[in-house]
């Protein structure tokens, strides 16, 4: 059996806390707003991944340019 004690130190929700959080979110935002919230969250994650990929590409191009420059 695995010990997940280090995760509890981080304050992550456990087994019985997840349904309670879902119920609280449902009560706060209502059933009609949840799809909009999830769509916005998905778009935000997509933008983050796109930005990370662009950053990786820019870093790669920059390091390739440095390799091509002659040493002084």
ChimeraX attribute file (.defattr): number of C-alpha atoms within 10 A of each C-alpha:
attribute: neighborCount
match mode: 1-to-1
recipient: residues
	/A:1	3
	/A:2	4
	/A:3	6
	/A:4	9
	/A:5	8
	/A:6	9
	/A:7	11
	/A:8	10
	/A:9	8
	/A:10	8
	/A:11	8
	/A:12	10
	/A:13	13
	/A:14	11
	/A:15	7
	/A:16	8
	/A:17	11
	/A:18	12
	/A:19	12
	/A:20	12
	/A:21	12
	/A:22	11
	/A:23	12
	/A:24	12
	/A:25	13
	/A:26	14
	/A:27	10
	/A:28	11
	/A:29	11
	/A:30	12
	/A:31	11
	/A:32	9
	/A:33	11
	/A:34	14
	/A:35	11
	/A:36	11
	/A:37	12
	/A:38	11
	/A:39	11
	/A:40	12
	/A:41	12
	/A:42	12
	/A:43	12
	/A:44	12
	/A:45	12
	/A:46	12
	/A:47	12
	/A:48	12
	/A:49	12
	/A:50	12
	/A:51	12
	/A:52	12
	/A:53	12
	/A:54	12
	/A:55	12
	/A:56	12
	/A:57	12
	/A:58	12
	/A:59	12
	/A:60	11
	/A:61	12
	/A:62	11
	/A:63	11
	/A:64	11
	/A:65	10
	/A:66	10
	/A:67	10
	/A:68	8
	/A:69	8
	/A:70	6
	/A:71	6
	/A:72	3
